[in-house]
Amino acid sequence: MKNLKQILNYHADIKNCPQNLFNSADPLQVATKFKEPNIALICALFAYGNANLIVKFLNSLNYELLDESDEEIRRFYRTFKYRFQSIEDVAEIFITIKRLKNDESIEELIKKGFLKDETMISGISNLITKIYSLNSYRSQGYEFFFGQPVVKSPKSPYKRYNMYLRWMVRDSDIDLGLFKSLDKKDLLIPLDVHTHRVSQRLGLIDRKSYDFKSVELLTNKLREFDKNDPTKYDFALYRLGQSGEIDELLKENKNGI
């Protein structure tokens, strides 16, 4: 019987490819078309809810507006809304990302935060802090979209930001590799519901809480299999849950893994 590392390596190898990426809806499909960090951040932060609806919405957006005036952005986004984001929220999100694009690179902001204590979560927190400094607009939908900086110790899994960093830092397989000053060995697993459930069922973690502690536990476990690239397993774990393949996999290994 195969051991867990062999199983994960096998699924990482077959799932981390462009053909598999486009088999089912995924926000990375849209980010891949542009290969631009600010557009990719929009794609990652809107990535909650049904995958098909996410991709449909992302494909409806006009990313050229990131080079236009605030008034032009508000004029265009008079009918666009998405789940928790109102029409006004969507317009202000674009205005904020436009200002970010014209201010300081996302990579540099992440790097500055990372260097404080050499953790990606500090990099993410620094980016979020900068984002809120660029626009005084606030609403529930706007703040849900951008999340909150870390205060004392992180509780949220920060799934969408960790997924974004996987796209930006990993330079192989399906990921974009646009950030050259950050190392993939420091990335954290983008823990979503599918990944969390699959990881529990495979015995990678036994923590039931969907929180940052589970992110750390799972990332550290995956580092045992590949210390230089632990998040290479992320897309495979996600797809195993999304597709339901995990049930078949566990049937094949009913004596345990």
Contacts in CASP RR format, 6 or more apart in sequence:
PFRMAT RR
TARGET T0000
AUTHOR 0000-0000-0000
METHOD contacts of the structure
MODEL  1
MKNLKQILNYHADIKNCPQNLFNSADPLQVATKFKEPNIALICALFAYGN
ANLIVKFLNSLNYELLDESDEEIRRFYRTFKYRFQSIEDVAEIFITIKRL
KNDESIEELIKKGFLKDETMISGISNLITKIYSLNSYRSQGYEFFFGQPV
VKSPKSPYKRYNMYLRWMVRDSDIDLGLFKSLDKKDLLIPLDVHTHRVSQ
RLGLIDRKSYDFKSVELLTNKLREFDKNDPTKYDFALYRLGQSGEIDELL
KENKNGI
1 253 0 8 1.000
1 255 0 8 1.000
1 256 0 8 1.000
1 257 0 8 1.000
2 10 0 8 1.000
2 253 0 8 1.000
2 257 0 8 1.000
3 257 0 8 1.000
4 202 0 8 1.000
4 203 0 8 1.000
4 204 0 8 1.000
4 225 0 8 1.000
4 257 0 8 1.000
5 225 0 8 1.000
7 202 0 8 1.000
7 249 0 8 1.000
7 253 0 8 1.000
7 257 0 8 1.000
8 222 0 8 1.000
8 225 0 8 1.000
8 233 0 8 1.000
8 236 0 8 1.000
8 237 0 8 1.000
9 225 0 8 1.000
11 233 0 8 1.000
11 236 0 8 1.000
11 237 0 8 1.000
11 239 0 8 1.000
11 240 0 8 1.000
12 232 0 8 1.000
12 233 0 8 1.000
12 235 0 8 1.000
12 236 0 8 1.000
14 20 0 8 1.000
14 236 0 8 1.000
15 235 0 8 1.000
15 236 0 8 1.000
15 239 0 8 1.000
16 172 0 8 1.000
16 173 0 8 1.000
16 174 0 8 1.000
16 232 0 8 1.000
16 235 0 8 1.000
16 236 0 8 1.000
17 173 0 8 1.000
17 174 0 8 1.000
18 174 0 8 1.000
20 174 0 8 1.000
20 235 0 8 1.000
20 239 0 8 1.000
21 28 0 8 1.000
21 29 0 8 1.000
21 32 0 8 1.000
21 174 0 8 1.000
21 235 0 8 1.000
22 29 0 8 1.000
24 51 0 8 1.000
24 239 0 8 1.000
24 242 0 8 1.000
24 243 0 8 1.000
25 51 0 8 1.000
25 52 0 8 1.000
25 54 0 8 1.000
25 55 0 8 1.000
26 51 0 8 1.000
26 55 0 8 1.000
27 43 0 8 1.000
27 44 0 8 1.000
27 46 0 8 1.000
27 47 0 8 1.000
27 51 0 8 1.000
27 54 0 8 1.000
27 55 0 8 1.000
27 58 0 8 1.000
28 43 0 8 1.000
28 167 0 8 1.000
28 174 0 8 1.000
28 175 0 8 1.000
29 55 0 8 1.000
30 43 0 8 1.000
30 55 0 8 1.000
30 58 0 8 1.000
30 59 0 8 1.000
31 39 0 8 1.000
31 40 0 8 1.000
31 43 0 8 1.000
31 44 0 8 1.000
31 167 0 8 1.000
31 176 0 8 1.000
32 174 0 8 1.000
32 176 0 8 1.000
34 40 0 8 1.000
34 63 0 8 1.000
35 176 0 8 1.000
35 178 0 8 1.000
36 63 0 8 1.000
37 105 0 8 1.000
37 106 0 8 1.000
37 107 0 8 1.000
37 168 0 8 1.000
37 178 0 8 1.000
37 179 0 8 1.000
38 66 0 8 1.000
38 97 0 8 1.000
38 100 0 8 1.000
38 101 0 8 1.000
38 106 0 8 1.000
39 63 0 8 1.000
39 66 0 8 1.000
40 164 0 8 1.000
40 167 0 8 1.000
40 168 0 8 1.000
40 176 0 8 1.000
40 178 0 8 1.000
41 97 0 8 1.000
41 106 0 8 1.000
41 164 0 8 1.000
42 58 0 8 1.000
42 61 0 8 1.000
42 63 0 8 1.000
42 93 0 8 1.000
42 94 0 8 1.000
42 97 0 8 1.000
43 58 0 8 1.000
44 160 0 8 1.000
44 161 0 8 1.000
44 163 0 8 1.000
44 164 0 8 1.000
44 167 0 8 1.000
45 93 0 8 1.000
45 145 0 8 1.000
45 146 0 8 1.000
45 160 0 8 1.000
45 161 0 8 1.000
45 164 0 8 1.000
46 54 0 8 1.000
46 57 0 8 1.000
46 58 0 8 1.000
46 82 0 8 1.000
46 85 0 8 1.000
46 145 0 8 1.000
47 54 0 8 1.000
47 160 0 8 1.000
47 163 0 8 1.000
48 54 0 8 1.000
48 83 0 8 1.000
48 160 0 8 1.000
49 83 0 8 1.000
51 242 0 8 1.000
57 82 0 8 1.000
60 80 0 8 1.000
61 80 0 8 1.000
62 76 0 8 1.000
65 72 0 8 1.000
65 73 0 8 1.000
65 76 0 8 1.000
65 77 0 8 1.000
65 94 0 8 1.000
65 98 0 8 1.000
66 94 0 8 1.000
66 97 0 8 1.000
66 98 0 8 1.000
66 101 0 8 1.000
67 98 0 8 1.000
68 98 0 8 1.000
70 95 0 8 1.000
70 98 0 8 1.000
73 91 0 8 1.000
73 94 0 8 1.000
73 95 0 8 1.000
73 98 0 8 1.000
74 91 0 8 1.000
74 95 0 8 1.000
76 91 0 8 1.000
77 87 0 8 1.000
77 90 0 8 1.000
77 91 0 8 1.000
77 94 0 8 1.000
78 87 0 8 1.000
79 87 0 8 1.000
80 87 0 8 1.000
80 90 0 8 1.000
80 91 0 8 1.000
81 87 0 8 1.000
81 89 0 8 1.000
81 90 0 8 1.000
82 90 0 8 1.000
84 140 0 8 1.000
84 141 0 8 1.000
84 144 0 8 1.000
84 145 0 8 1.000
85 93 0 8 1.000
85 141 0 8 1.000
85 142 0 8 1.000
85 144 0 8 1.000
85 145 0 8 1.000
86 139 0 8 1.000
86 141 0 8 1.000
88 139 0 8 1.000
89 139 0 8 1.000
89 141 0 8 1.000
89 142 0 8 1.000
89 145 0 8 1.000
92 135 0 8 1.000
92 137 0 8 1.000
92 139 0 8 1.000
92 142 0 8 1.000
93 142 0 8 1.000
93 145 0 8 1.000
93 146 0 8 1.000
95 135 0 8 1.000
95 137 0 8 1.000
96 131 0 8 1.000
96 134 0 8 1.000
96 135 0 8 1.000
96 137 0 8 1.000
96 146 0 8 1.000
99 134 0 8 1.000
99 135 0 8 1.000
100 106 0 8 1.000
100 130 0 8 1.000
100 131 0 8 1.000
100 134 0 8 1.000
103 130 0 8 1.000
103 134 0 8 1.000
104 130 0 8 1.000
106 127 0 8 1.000
106 168 0 8 1.000
106 179 0 8 1.000
107 168 0 8 1.000
107 178 0 8 1.000
107 179 0 8 1.000
107 180 0 8 1.000
107 181 0 8 1.000
107 182 0 8 1.000
109 123 0 8 1.000
109 126 0 8 1.000
109 127 0 8 1.000
109 130 0 8 1.000
110 120 0 8 1.000
110 123 0 8 1.000
110 124 0 8 1.000
110 126 0 8 1.000
110 127 0 8 1.000
110 165 0 8 1.000
110 179 0 8 1.000
110 182 0 8 1.000
111 123 0 8 1.000
111 181 0 8 1.000
111 182 0 8 1.000
112 123 0 8 1.000
112 126 0 8 1.000
113 122 0 8 1.000
113 123 0 8 1.000
113 125 0 8 1.000
113 126 0 8 1.000
114 120 0 8 1.000
114 122 0 8 1.000
114 123 0 8 1.000
114 126 0 8 1.000
114 182 0 8 1.000
114 186 0 8 1.000
116 122 0 8 1.000
116 123 0 8 1.000
116 126 0 8 1.000
118 186 0 8 1.000
119 186 0 8 1.000
120 162 0 8 1.000
120 165 0 8 1.000
120 182 0 8 1.000
120 186 0 8 1.000
120 187 0 8 1.000
120 188 0 8 1.000
121 150 0 8 1.000
121 154 0 8 1.000
121 158 0 8 1.000
121 188 0 8 1.000
121 212 0 8 1.000
122 150 0 8 1.000
124 150 0 8 1.000
124 158 0 8 1.000
124 161 0 8 1.000
124 162 0 8 1.000
124 165 0 8 1.000
125 149 0 8 1.000
125 150 0 8 1.000
125 154 0 8 1.000
126 149 0 8 1.000
127 161 0 8 1.000
128 146 0 8 1.000
128 147 0 8 1.000
128 148 0 8 1.000
128 149 0 8 1.000
128 161 0 8 1.000
129 149 0 8 1.000
131 146 0 8 1.000
132 146 0 8 1.000
132 149 0 8 1.000
147 156 0 8 1.000
148 156 0 8 1.000
153 212 0 8 1.000
154 212 0 8 1.000
155 211 0 8 1.000
155 212 0 8 1.000
156 211 0 8 1.000
156 212 0 8 1.000
157 190 0 8 1.000
157 191 0 8 1.000
157 192 0 8 1.000
157 210 0 8 1.000
157 211 0 8 1.000
157 212 0 8 1.000
157 214 0 8 1.000
157 215 0 8 1.000
158 188 0 8 1.000
158 212 0 8 1.000
158 215 0 8 1.000
159 190 0 8 1.000
159 191 0 8 1.000
159 192 0 8 1.000
160 190 0 8 1.000
162 187 0 8 1.000
162 188 0 8 1.000
162 189 0 8 1.000
162 190 0 8 1.000
162 191 0 8 1.000
162 215 0 8 1.000
162 231 0 8 1.000
163 190 0 8 1.000
163 234 0 8 1.000
165 179 0 8 1.000
165 182 0 8 1.000
165 187 0 8 1.000
165 188 0 8 1.000
166 175 0 8 1.000
166 187 0 8 1.000
166 190 0 8 1.000
166 231 0 8 1.000
166 234 0 8 1.000
167 175 0 8 1.000
167 176 0 8 1.000
167 177 0 8 1.000
168 175 0 8 1.000
168 176 0 8 1.000
168 177 0 8 1.000
168 178 0 8 1.000
168 179 0 8 1.000
168 182 0 8 1.000
169 175 0 8 1.000
169 177 0 8 1.000
169 179 0 8 1.000
169 182 0 8 1.000
169 183 0 8 1.000
169 184 0 8 1.000
169 187 0 8 1.000
170 176 0 8 1.000
170 177 0 8 1.000
170 184 0 8 1.000
170 187 0 8 1.000
170 229 0 8 1.000
170 231 0 8 1.000
170 232 0 8 1.000
171 177 0 8 1.000
171 184 0 8 1.000
172 232 0 8 1.000
173 232 0 8 1.000
173 235 0 8 1.000
174 235 0 8 1.000
184 228 0 8 1.000
184 229 0 8 1.000
184 231 0 8 1.000
184 232 0 8 1.000
185 223 0 8 1.000
185 227 0 8 1.000
185 228 0 8 1.000
185 229 0 8 1.000
185 230 0 8 1.000
187 219 0 8 1.000
187 230 0 8 1.000
187 231 0 8 1.000
188 215 0 8 1.000
188 216 0 8 1.000
188 219 0 8 1.000
188 231 0 8 1.000
189 195 0 8 1.000
189 215 0 8 1.000
189 218 0 8 1.000
189 219 0 8 1.000
189 222 0 8 1.000
189 230 0 8 1.000
189 231 0 8 1.000
189 233 0 8 1.000
189 234 0 8 1.000
190 231 0 8 1.000
190 234 0 8 1.000
191 210 0 8 1.000
191 214 0 8 1.000
191 215 0 8 1.000
191 218 0 8 1.000
192 238 0 8 1.000
193 210 0 8 1.000
194 237 0 8 1.000
194 238 0 8 1.000
194 240 0 8 1.000
194 241 0 8 1.000
194 242 0 8 1.000
195 218 0 8 1.000
195 234 0 8 1.000
195 237 0 8 1.000
195 238 0 8 1.000
195 241 0 8 1.000
196 210 0 8 1.000
196 214 0 8 1.000
196 218 0 8 1.000
197 241 0 8 1.000
197 246 0 8 1.000
198 237 0 8 1.000
198 238 0 8 1.000
198 240 0 8 1.000
198 241 0 8 1.000
198 246 0 8 1.000
199 205 0 8 1.000
199 218 0 8 1.000
199 237 0 8 1.000
200 206 0 8 1.000
200 208 0 8 1.000
201 246 0 8 1.000
201 250 0 8 1.000
202 246 0 8 1.000
202 257 0 8 1.000
203 257 0 8 1.000
204 218 0 8 1.000
204 221 0 8 1.000
204 222 0 8 1.000
205 214 0 8 1.000
205 217 0 8 1.000
205 218 0 8 1.000
205 221 0 8 1.000
207 213 0 8 1.000
207 214 0 8 1.000
207 217 0 8 1.000
219 230 0 8 1.000
219 231 0 8 1.000
222 230 0 8 1.000
222 231 0 8 1.000
222 233 0 8 1.000
223 230 0 8 1.000
225 233 0 8 1.000
226 232 0 8 1.000
226 233 0 8 1.000
239 245 0 8 1.000
240 246 0 8 1.000
240 249 0 8 1.000
250 256 0 8 1.000
250 257 0 8 1.000
END
